[in-house]
Amino acid sequence: MNDVIKNFGITLIIIGVIILGYYAANHITSNTPLVVSFILMVGGMVLHIILNRILD
């Protein structure tokens, strides 16, 4: 179970990258997907670092 929790931050980063790919492929004029992907990627990195320090 700890392995799944440790990789939750990586999952958030991957979701952020998918949103960026969707944004780039469809030429969306709104900045909302950029903000959401930024929050997911930065939050995923921070969460990954914190969870790996706590659970190790």
N, C-alpha and C positions, 0 to 999 in steps of 0.2 A: 504494500500500500504506500509506503514511503517513496518508492520509485515513481509512482504515478504523481504524487504530490510534488516531488522534486522537478518533474518535467512540465508542470503546469505553466511556468513562465515561458518555456520554449514554445508551448502551444499558443500562447497569446502573441508571441512574436511572429509565428507562422501565419496566424489569422491576420495580423497587421500587414504582412507582406502580400497576402492574397488580396486584401482590400486595395493596396497600392497597385497591384497588377490590374485589377478591375478598373481602377481609376485611369491608368495609363492606356488601357486598351479601348475604353469607351469614350474618351475625350470629354469627360464630365466638366462642366464649368464651375461647379460649386466646390468650395474648399472643405466642406464637411467631411468627405472621405479622407482627406489628408490629415485633418485634426484627429479623427477617430483612429487612424492607423498610427499616428504619432503617439497618441496616448497608450494604445495597445502595445506598441513596441518598447517604449520607455518603461511602461509599467511592467511589462514582461521581463525586461532585463533586471529591473530592481527586484521584482518578486523572485526571479531565479537566484539572484545573489543572496537574498535574505533567507530563502527556504533552504538553500544548500548549506548556509552557515549554521542554521538552526538544527537541521536534521542530521548533520554529520557528527 
